[in-house]
Structures are given as structure tokens and as C-alpha cells.
């Protein structure tokens, strides 16, 4: 029996699976969006129902593109266009209570954007009533800072970010599927030779790397 290769890390395989799933879903979602747009342009079908479908397709497409970066493979040397990032974040938050102010100039490296998107997901979990998030970056430091009048208390999840990956085996992490970003962020940071910082306040949260 042929053995699977031992030189492919579990994290790499998981990222490749994420990339494959998102890649295969983007095209059909885009086709649905185009179909809805054609229906609206034809004038044969109109009303709040079609508008709701169009809005949902736009949001789903943005989420898939977001997940492709957050959970997919991110090779060194790759970058993400600033326009693409802004398009994803704008479509994802349109009509919602969460505002994301992306202040990073230029087309940043894809691995750094992957970390930033994972951090954004962590903050999104902590801001169920909305708020404002600001993403900034210097040459060697990124900061994703959020403020909101009401924050969800997540001590066990924030503890995941404070632990060294080697001290918190992924299999033992008491996480729900919707919380997997709290385990992935420190591991991806470790893989990129970065360290996560966390600053918690009564109405503010800042994640740096």
C-alpha cells in the first residue's frame, strides 16, 4: 500500500482544502449573481424578493472570497490588491452594524492579509452588536483595533491567542466550528514567525502581529 507523503503539514493540507472549496464555490455564486442581475435588468421580475436575493448573493460571494484568503493557502511572494480587499469588506458589511476601515496602503502580502482576516473574524465574534474596526500597518507591525459599546465576554477564546501553538494542541482546543479562527490565528502567526499581541479594554480590543 502506498503511504501518503509525510512532508505535507496538516495545516498546509487544511489550507489547500479551504482554497479548493472556496475556488469551486466562487464560480456558481457568480453565475447566480449574474442571473439575478439579468432578471432585474429585464424588468420582467422586480420587487423586494429579487432585491433580497441579490443582496444575499453579494454577501455570500464576499464571504467566500474572504474565506479563501483567511482559510486558504497563502504563499510567500503573493499579494492581494487593495481594491479586492476593499470590495470584499464593503460587500460583507453592507447594511450591517459592523464597519471595517481598511487603512493599509498598497497591495499587501497575502500571508499578512490572511492573518488580518483571521483577526477580523475573531473581532467579529466579539462584536455581536456591531462596532467599528480599523486595520493599520507599518513596515513590520499590523494592528486590527475595534471599539464597540458592548463587547462579548470571551475569556477562553482570547486565551487561545495568548498561548503558544505548541502549548495548545489543536485537537484539544474546546472550540465550536464558528470559533476555529481563534485556534488558526496563533498557529498561522507562528508559521509566519510572528507573535500575536492582544489588548483588551472595556469597550476596545486590539490584535497585533
C-alpha positions, 0 to 999 in steps of 0.5 A: 500500500502506498503511504501518503507523503509525510512532508505535507503539514496538516495545516498546509493540507487544511489550507489547500482544502479551504482554497479548493472549496472556496475556488469551486464555490466562487464560480456558481455564486457568480453565475447566480449573481449574474442571473439575478442581475439579468432578471432585474435588468429585464424588468420582467421580475422586480420587487423586494424578493429579487432585491433580497436575493441579490443582496444575499448573493453579494454577501455570500460571494464576499464571504467566500472570497474572504474565506479563501484568503483567511482559510486558504493557502497563502504563499510567500511572494503573493499579494492581494490588491487593495481594491479586492480587499476593499470590495470584499469588506464593503460587500460583507458589511453592507447594511450591517452594524459592523464597519471595517476601515481598511487603512493599509496602503498598497497591495499587501502580502497575502500571508499578512492579509490572511492573518488580518482576516483571521483577526477580523473574524475573531473581532467579529465574534466579539462584536455581536452588536456591531462596532467599528474596526480599523486595520493599520500597518507599518513596515513590520507591525499590523494592528486590527483595533475595534471599539464597540459599546458592548463587547462579548465576554470571551475569556477562553477564546482570547486565551487561545491567542495568548498561548503558544501553538505548541502549548495548545494542541489543536485537537484539544482546543474546546472550540465550536466550528464558528470559533476555529479562527481563534485556534488558526490565528496563533498557529498561522502567526507562528508559521509566519514567525510572528507573535500575536499581541492582544489588548483588551479594554472595556469597550476596545480590543486590539490584535497585533502581529 
